[in-house]
Amino acid sequence: MRYETVIGLEVHVELATKSKIFCSCSAHSYGAEPNTHVCPACSGMPGMLPVVNKRVVDYGMKAGLMLNCDINRITTFDKKSYYYPDLPAAYQTTQWFAPVAVNGLVEIETSKGKKGVRIKQIHMEEDAGKLVHDIREDTTHVDFNRTSVPLIEIVSQPDLSSAEEVEAYLERLKNLLRFARVAECEMAHGTMRCDVNLSVRPEGSDKLGVRTEMKNMNSVEAIKRAIEYETARHIDALENHTEILVQETRRWDDIKGKSYAMRSKETAGDYRYFPDPNVMPVQIDDEWFESIKSSLPEFPEVKQKKYEEALGLSSYDAEQITRSIALCECFEAAYAVTGNAKDAANWMISEVMSILNARQMTYDQLTLDGRALGELIKLVSDGTVGRANGKKILAAMFDDTAISPKIYAETNGMIVSNDTGLIEKTVKAAIAEAPKAVEDYKNGKEKALMAIYGKCMKELRGNCDPQVLKTILIDMINQM
């Protein structure tokens, strides 16, 4: 019998607000000392009342609109009751009865073509703390820094059917949310986590099979491996009766490549949802809604089409630049200065991205002044600064965004000089030091010429016209 996999995802995304959802503590504690971003409110002290962070609602609405959702004009917060050591109040403030956004649709594309994935809802909630297990002391510590950091949970319908589709869906979510600047979406930093709900059924059936859930997945590759393993486990159970499938929550061990049962899957009744009496309903009026709607960026595919059709970029170049709103804004500012879209795109893709990768920065962490980049590109393209020195100036601009490329080049002796007297003197000295290379070039070895050329360029610190240098070099050798 042939089977098909049915997958629904619950994606938890940490919002990029400065403060937490119900207090003024910093929401950015990645790498900080434990329990240094905590106050009585977010640590669940008795008598402390929550105050809703308006920016969290703004970002919740933005996320909903980017994912083609309907926005609930009256949205409420509810208590989700369960006990766990990293949840100081023994309940989580979340949304159950009236989430901020519902009924969305995200379009993905895989090797099988395009497909729409329905979004059931997006709800705002607070994060829990973090348990830190110390094997040496045989103890578990609790870090409350992450407690009450604002999250949105994006709940899809069970419309996904393969690891490839799940990967495409997650990448699409990342791109859209980053474009709206509502979230970092870095799984490596824990700012995006995923619960995978999976079942298997006979191909063509409309009846869902027994569902299992794998919690807190924080790597796309791990998610793909887990889906493949769970699919095989379910099919084996159905075909060979190796086990009885039950609705449960499972833990994925990426090292062993297996999933293990954690507990039976809770139902909504287990959490005893009820309206939080300490948090008033949030009413979104027309003015607020329209202000958020008007602040949305162009969708990535809209920008990509514009770059291809209006600016003449290749589909590859346009796709690379539209991977981040920060890249788009830098590129557009650079193009406004240079008037040459291809030059600006080449620098963005070959130089800017390489520095970001080398410094292990995400594309959204780019703070480079796009207009300054445009000025640098013009200096290189008109021969005022050599390409090699242009790269050095760009690296300096990453360290200090206030740098003027031209002033930096003048101050550091990087302006190209076509002083032929100086070039001839340098070439003459290099030829004298490399008689074998000269002989090899005369015997038809082109690489030998480039070896001498490289020495000259190094001596001149790259501050000469490459073609002038090459012409003088060849002329001198031919005269010998």
C-alpha positions as CSV (number, residue, x, y, z in Angstrom):
1,M,0.0,0.0,0.0
2,R,1.2,3.5,-0.7
3,Y,1.1,6.1,2.1
4,E,1.2,9.9,2.3
5,T,2.6,12.0,5.1
6,V,0.4,14.8,6.6
7,I,2.3,17.5,8.4
8,G,1.2,20.6,10.3
9,L,3.6,23.0,11.9
10,E,3.5,25.2,15.0
11,V,6.3,27.8,14.5
12,H,7.3,29.9,17.5
13,V,9.0,33.1,16.5
14,E,10.6,35.5,18.9
15,L,9.6,39.1,18.1
16,A,12.3,41.8,17.6
17,T,11.0,44.2,20.2
18,K,13.3,45.9,22.6
19,S,11.4,44.9,25.8
20,K,9.3,41.9,26.9
21,I,5.6,41.5,26.3
22,F,4.3,42.4,29.7
23,C,7.2,44.3,31.4
24,S,10.1,46.7,30.5
25,C,12.9,44.1,30.9
26,S,15.1,43.7,27.8
27,A,13.9,41.1,25.4
28,H,17.5,40.5,24.2
29,S,19.4,38.2,26.5
30,Y,21.2,35.9,24.0
31,G,24.7,35.3,25.5
32,A,23.9,37.2,28.7
33,E,24.5,36.0,32.2
34,P,21.6,33.9,33.6
35,N,18.8,35.8,35.4
36,T,20.1,39.3,34.6
37,H,17.1,40.3,32.5
38,V,14.4,39.6,35.1
39,C,12.0,41.7,37.2
40,P,9.3,40.8,39.7
41,A,6.7,40.9,36.9
42,C,8.3,38.4,34.5
43,S,9.5,36.1,37.3
44,G,5.9,35.6,38.4
45,M,6.1,37.3,41.8
46,P,2.7,37.6,43.5
47,G,0.7,40.8,43.0
48,M,2.6,41.9,39.9
49,L,0.3,43.0,37.1
50,P,1.2,42.7,33.3
51,V,1.1,45.7,31.0
52,V,0.8,44.9,27.3
53,N,3.7,46.1,25.1
54,K,2.0,47.8,22.1
55,R,4.9,47.1,19.8
56,V,4.2,43.4,20.3
57,V,0.7,43.9,19.0
58,D,2.1,46.0,16.1
59,Y,4.4,43.1,15.1
60,G,1.7,40.5,15.5
61,M,-0.5,42.4,13.1
62,K,2.4,42.9,10.7
63,A,3.1,39.2,10.7
64,G,-0.5,38.4,10.1
65,L,-0.7,40.8,7.1
66,M,2.5,39.5,5.6
67,L,1.0,36.0,5.8
68,N,-2.3,37.1,4.2
69,C,-4.3,36.7,7.4
70,D,-7.4,38.4,8.7
71,I,-6.8,40.6,11.7
72,N,-9.1,40.3,14.7
73,R,-10.0,43.8,15.6
74,I,-10.6,42.7,19.2
75,T,-7.9,40.3,20.4
76,T,-7.7,38.9,23.9
77,F,-5.2,37.2,26.1
78,D,-5.8,33.9,28.0
79,K,-4.2,31.8,30.7
80,K,-2.8,28.4,29.6
81,S,-2.3,26.4,32.8
82,Y,0.5,23.9,33.2
83,Y,3.3,23.4,35.6
84,Y,7.0,23.3,34.6
85,P,10.0,24.6,36.5
86,D,10.8,27.2,33.8
87,L,7.3,28.7,34.0
88,P,7.4,30.7,37.2
89,A,3.6,31.6,37.4
90,A,2.6,28.0,36.6
91,Y,0.6,29.3,33.6
92,Q,1.5,30.9,30.3
93,T,-0.2,34.1,29.1
94,T,-1.2,33.3,25.5
95,Q,-4.1,33.7,23.1
96,W,-6.8,31.0,22.6
97,F,-10.2,32.5,22.1
98,A,-9.4,35.5,19.9
99,P,-5.8,35.4,18.5
100,V,-4.5,38.4,16.7
101,A,-4.6,36.9,13.2
102,V,-6.5,34.0,11.5
103,N,-7.2,32.3,8.1
104,G,-3.9,33.1,6.3
105,L,-2.2,31.6,3.3
106,V,1.5,31.2,2.4
107,E,2.6,30.2,-1.1
108,I,5.6,27.9,-1.4
109,E,7.5,26.4,-4.3
110,T,9.3,23.1,-4.4
111,S,10.5,20.7,-7.1
112,K,6.8,19.7,-7.5
113,G,5.7,23.3,-8.2
114,K,3.7,25.9,-6.3
115,K,1.5,25.1,-3.4
116,G,-0.6,27.1,-0.9
117,V,-0.2,26.4,2.8
118,R,-3.2,27.6,5.0
119,I,-2.5,29.4,8.2
120,K,-5.0,28.5,10.9
121,Q,-4.0,31.3,13.3
122,I,-1.2,33.5,14.6
123,H,-1.3,34.2,18.3
124,M,0.9,36.3,20.6
125,E,2.2,34.8,23.8
126,E,5.1,35.0,26.3
127,D,8.1,32.6,26.2
128,A,9.0,30.4,29.1
129,G,12.4,30.3,30.8
130,K,15.2,27.9,30.1
131,L,16.4,24.8,32.1
132,V,20.2,24.4,32.2
133,H,21.2,20.9,33.2
134,D,24.6,20.6,35.0
135,I,25.8,17.0,34.7
136,R,28.8,17.5,36.9
137,E,26.7,18.8,39.9
138,D,23.7,16.6,39.0
139,T,21.5,19.6,39.3
140,T,19.3,21.7,37.0
141,H,19.4,25.5,37.0
142,V,16.6,27.8,35.8
143,D,17.4,30.9,33.8
144,F,14.4,33.3,33.6
145,N,16.0,35.7,31.1
146,R,13.8,34.4,28.4
147,T,10.7,34.4,30.5
148,S,8.1,36.7,29.0
149,V,10.0,37.4,25.8
150,P,7.3,38.1,23.2
151,L,6.5,35.3,20.7
152,I,4.1,34.7,17.9
153,E,3.0,31.2,17.3
154,I,2.2,30.5,13.6
155,V,-0.1,27.5,13.4
156,S,-0.5,25.9,10.0
157,Q,-3.2,23.6,8.8
158,P,-2.0,20.0,8.0
159,D,-1.3,21.0,4.4
160,L,2.4,19.9,4.2
161,S,3.4,16.5,2.9
162,S,7.2,16.2,2.8
163,A,10.4,17.4,4.3
164,E,11.1,19.5,1.2
165,E,7.8,21.3,1.6
166,V,8.5,22.0,5.3
167,E,11.9,23.4,4.4
168,A,10.3,25.6,1.7
169,Y,7.6,26.8,4.1
170,L,10.0,27.7,6.9
171,E,12.3,29.6,4.5
172,R,9.3,31.5,3.2
173,L,8.2,32.4,6.7
174,K,11.7,33.6,7.5
175,N,11.9,35.7,4.4
176,L,8.5,37.4,4.9
177,L,9.0,38.1,8.7
178,R,12.5,39.4,8.2
179,F,11.2,41.7,5.4
180,A,8.7,43.1,7.7
181,R,11.4,43.4,10.4
182,V,9.3,41.8,13.0
183,A,11.7,39.0,13.8
184,E,15.2,37.7,13.5
185,C,14.2,34.1,12.8
186,E,17.6,32.6,13.6
187,M,17.1,29.0,14.7
188,A,20.8,28.9,15.9
189,H,19.9,31.7,18.4
190,G,16.7,30.1,19.5
191,T,14.6,32.9,18.0
192,M,12.7,30.5,15.8
193,R,11.6,27.0,16.9
194,C,9.2,24.5,15.5
195,D,6.8,21.8,16.7
196,V,6.2,19.2,14.0
197,N,2.8,17.4,14.0
198,L,2.9,14.4,11.7
199,S,0.7,11.5,10.8
200,V,0.5,9.0,7.9
201,R,-2.5,7.8,6.0
202,P,-3.2,5.6,2.9
203,E,-2.7,7.6,-0.3
204,G,-5.9,9.3,-1.4
205,S,-7.6,8.9,2.0
206,D,-9.2,12.0,3.6
207,K,-9.0,10.6,7.1
208,L,-6.1,11.7,9.3
209,G,-3.9,9.1,10.9
210,V,-2.6,9.0,14.5
211,R,-0.7,12.2,15.1
212,T,2.6,12.6,16.9
213,E,4.3,15.9,17.8
214,M,8.0,16.6,17.9
215,K,8.7,19.6,20.1
216,N,11.1,22.5,20.0
217,M,13.0,21.6,16.8
218,N,15.6,24.3,16.1
219,S,17.4,23.2,12.9
220,V,15.9,22.8,9.4
221,E,18.2,19.8,8.7
222,A,17.2,18.2,12.0
223,I,13.5,18.8,11.1
224,K,14.0,17.1,7.7
225,R,15.7,14.1,9.3
226,A,13.0,13.8,12.0
227,I,10.2,13.9,9.4
228,E,11.8,11.2,7.3
229,Y,12.4,9.0,10.4
230,E,8.9,9.5,11.8
231,T,7.3,8.8,8.4
232,A,9.2,5.6,8.2
233,R,8.3,4.6,11.8
234,H,4.6,5.3,11.2
235,I,4.5,3.3,7.9
236,D,6.4,0.4,9.5
237,A,3.9,0.3,12.4
238,L,1.0,0.3,9.9
239,E,2.5,-2.3,7.6
240,N,4.3,-4.6,9.9
241,H,2.5,-4.0,13.2
242,T,5.8,-3.3,15.0
243,E,4.1,-1.0,17.5
244,I,0.7,0.6,18.3
245,L,0.7,4.3,17.3
246,V,-0.6,6.6,19.9
247,Q,-1.1,10.4,20.0
248,E,1.9,11.6,21.9
249,T,4.7,14.1,22.2
250,R,8.1,12.9,21.2
251,R,11.7,14.1,21.5
252,W,14.1,14.1,18.6
253,D,17.6,12.9,19.3
254,D,19.6,14.3,16.3
255,I,22.8,12.5,17.3
256,K,21.2,9.1,17.3
257,G,18.8,10.0,14.5
258,K,15.7,8.7,16.4
259,S,12.7,10.0,18.2
260,Y,11.6,9.0,21.7
261,A,8.3,9.2,23.5
262,M,8.1,12.0,26.1
263,R,4.5,12.0,27.2
264,S,1.0,11.6,25.9
265,K,-0.2,14.5,23.8
266,E,-2.1,17.1,25.8
267,T,-5.5,18.4,24.6
268,A,-6.9,21.9,24.9
269,G,-8.9,20.7,27.9
270,D,-5.7,19.7,29.7
271,Y,-4.5,23.3,29.7
272,R,-7.7,24.7,31.1
273,Y,-7.7,27.9,29.0
274,F,-9.6,30.8,30.4
275,P,-9.5,34.6,29.8
276,D,-6.7,36.4,31.7
277,P,-8.5,38.8,34.0
278,N,-5.3,40.9,34.4
279,V,-5.0,41.7,30.7
280,M,-7.7,43.8,29.1
281,P,-8.9,43.0,25.5
282,V,-7.0,44.9,22.9
283,Q,-9.2,46.8,20.4
284,I,-7.6,47.6,17.1
285,D,-9.3,50.7,15.5
286,D,-9.2,51.7,11.9
287,E,-6.4,54.3,12.4
288,W,-4.1,51.8,14.1
289,F,-4.9,49.1,11.5
290,E,-4.3,51.4,8.6
291,S,-1.0,52.7,10.0
292,I,0.3,49.1,10.3
293,K,-1.0,48.2,6.8
294,S,0.7,51.2,5.3
295,S,4.0,50.3,6.9
296,L,4.3,46.9,5.2
297,P,7.2,46.5,2.8
298,E,7.0,45.2,-0.8
299,F,6.9,41.4,-0.9
300,P,10.3,39.8,-1.9
301,E,8.9,38.5,-5.1
302,V,7.6,42.0,-6.1
303,K,11.0,43.5,-5.5
304,Q,12.7,40.7,-7.4
305,K,10.4,41.2,-10.4
306,K,11.1,44.9,-10.3
307,Y,14.9,44.4,-10.2
308,E,14.7,42.1,-13.2
309,E,12.3,44.0,-15.4
310,A,13.1,47.6,-14.5
311,L,16.8,47.4,-13.6
312,G,17.8,44.5,-15.9
313,L,19.3,42.3,-13.2
314,S,19.5,38.6,-13.8
315,S,17.1,36.4,-11.9
316,Y,20.0,35.0,-9.9
317,D,21.2,38.5,-8.8
318,A,17.7,39.7,-8.0
319,E,17.0,36.5,-6.0
320,Q,20.2,36.9,-4.0
321,I,19.5,40.6,-3.1
322,T,15.9,40.0,-2.1
323,R,16.9,37.5,0.5
324,S,16.9,40.3,3.0
325,I,15.2,43.7,3.3
326,A,18.5,45.1,4.6
327,L,20.3,43.9,1.4
328,C,17.5,45.5,-0.7
329,E,17.7,48.9,1.0
330,C,21.5,48.9,0.7
331,F,21.4,47.9,-2.9
332,E,18.8,50.5,-3.8
333,A,20.7,53.3,-2.1
334,A,23.9,52.3,-3.8
335,Y,22.2,52.1,-7.2
336,A,20.7,55.6,-6.7
337,V,24.3,56.9,-6.5
338,T,25.9,54.9,-9.2
339,G,23.1,54.7,-11.7
340,N,24.5,51.2,-12.6
341,A,22.4,48.4,-11.2
342,K,24.7,45.6,-12.4
343,D,27.7,47.2,-10.7
344,A,25.8,47.7,-7.4
345,A,24.5,44.1,-7.5
346,N,28.0,42.7,-8.2
347,W,29.4,44.5,-5.2
348,M,26.5,43.4,-3.0
349,I,26.8,39.8,-3.9
350,S,30.5,39.3,-4.3
351,E,31.9,41.7,-1.7
352,V,29.2,42.8,0.8
353,M,27.8,39.2,1.3
354,S,31.3,37.7,1.6
355,I,32.2,40.1,4.5
356,L,28.9,39.3,6.2
357,N,29.6,35.6,5.9
358,A,33.2,36.0,7.1
359,R,32.0,37.9,10.2
360,Q,29.2,35.4,10.8
361,M,26.6,38.1,10.5
362,T,23.1,37.6,9.2
363,Y,22.0,39.6,6.2
364,D,19.6,41.5,8.4
365,Q,22.5,42.7,10.6
366,L,23.8,44.8,7.7
367,T,24.1,48.4,8.7
368,L,26.3,49.6,5.8
369,D,25.4,53.0,4.4
370,G,24.2,52.2,0.9
371,R,24.9,55.7,-0.5
372,A,28.5,55.4,0.8
373,L,28.8,52.0,-0.9
374,G,27.6,53.7,-4.1
375,E,30.3,56.3,-3.7
376,L,32.9,53.6,-3.3
377,I,31.7,51.7,-6.3
378,K,32.0,54.9,-8.4
379,L,35.6,55.5,-7.1
380,V,36.6,52.0,-8.3
381,S,34.7,52.0,-11.6
382,D,36.2,55.4,-12.7
383,G,39.7,54.2,-11.8
384,T,40.2,56.6,-8.8
385,V,40.7,53.6,-6.5
386,G,41.9,50.1,-7.4
387,R,39.6,47.2,-6.8
388,A,41.9,45.6,-4.2
389,N,41.9,48.8,-2.1
390,G,38.2,49.2,-2.7
391,K,37.7,45.9,-0.8
392,K,39.9,47.2,2.0
393,I,37.8,50.4,2.2
394,L,34.6,48.4,2.3
395,A,35.9,46.4,5.2
396,A,36.7,49.6,7.0
397,M,33.2,50.9,6.3
398,F,31.7,47.8,8.1
399,D,33.7,48.8,11.2
400,D,32.7,52.5,11.0
401,T,29.6,53.4,9.1
402,A,30.5,57.1,9.2
403,I,33.5,56.6,6.9
404,S,33.6,58.6,3.7
405,P,35.2,56.3,1.0
406,K,37.0,59.2,-0.8
407,I,38.4,60.8,2.4
408,Y,39.5,57.4,3.6
409,A,41.2,56.6,0.3
410,E,43.0,60.0,0.3
411,T,44.1,59.7,4.0
412,N,45.5,56.2,3.5
413,G,47.2,56.7,0.2
414,M,44.8,54.6,-1.9
415,I,44.2,57.1,-4.7
416,V,45.4,55.7,-8.0
417,S,48.3,57.6,-9.5
418,N,49.3,57.3,-13.1
419,D,52.7,58.8,-12.6
420,T,54.5,56.9,-15.4
421,G,57.9,57.8,-14.1
422,L,57.2,56.1,-10.8
423,I,55.6,53.1,-12.6
424,E,58.6,52.7,-14.9
425,K,61.0,52.9,-12.0
426,T,59.1,50.2,-10.2
427,V,58.8,48.0,-13.3
428,K,62.5,48.3,-14.0
429,A,63.4,47.2,-10.4
430,A,61.0,44.2,-10.6
431,I,62.4,43.1,-14.0
432,A,66.0,43.3,-12.6
433,E,65.0,41.0,-9.7
434,A,63.3,38.4,-11.8
435,P,65.5,37.5,-14.8
436,K,64.1,33.9,-14.9
437,A,60.5,35.1,-15.1
438,V,61.4,37.5,-17.9
439,E,63.0,34.6,-19.8
440,D,60.0,32.4,-19.2
441,Y,57.7,35.1,-20.5
442,K,59.8,35.5,-23.6
443,N,59.4,31.8,-24.1
444,G,55.7,32.0,-24.1
445,K,54.7,31.5,-20.5
446,E,52.1,34.1,-19.8
447,K,52.0,33.3,-16.0
448,A,55.5,34.5,-15.7
449,L,54.5,38.0,-16.7
450,M,51.7,38.1,-14.1
451,A,54.2,37.2,-11.4
452,I,56.2,40.3,-12.2
453,Y,53.0,42.3,-12.6
454,G,51.9,41.2,-9.1
455,K,55.2,42.3,-7.5
456,C,54.9,45.7,-9.2
457,M,51.3,46.1,-8.0
458,K,52.3,45.2,-4.5
459,E,55.1,47.7,-4.5
460,L,52.8,50.4,-5.8
461,R,50.2,49.4,-3.2
462,G,47.6,48.9,-5.9
463,N,47.6,52.7,-6.7
464,C,48.0,52.6,-10.4
465,D,46.0,51.9,-13.5
466,P,46.3,48.2,-14.1
467,Q,46.3,48.6,-17.9
468,V,49.0,51.3,-17.8
469,L,51.2,49.1,-15.6
470,K,50.8,46.1,-17.8
471,T,51.5,48.1,-21.0
472,I,54.7,49.6,-19.5
473,L,55.8,46.1,-18.2
474,I,55.3,44.4,-21.6
475,D,57.1,47.3,-23.5
476,M,60.1,47.2,-21.2
477,I,60.5,43.4,-21.5
478,N,60.1,43.6,-25.3
479,Q,62.9,46.2,-25.5
480,M,65.3,43.9,-23.7
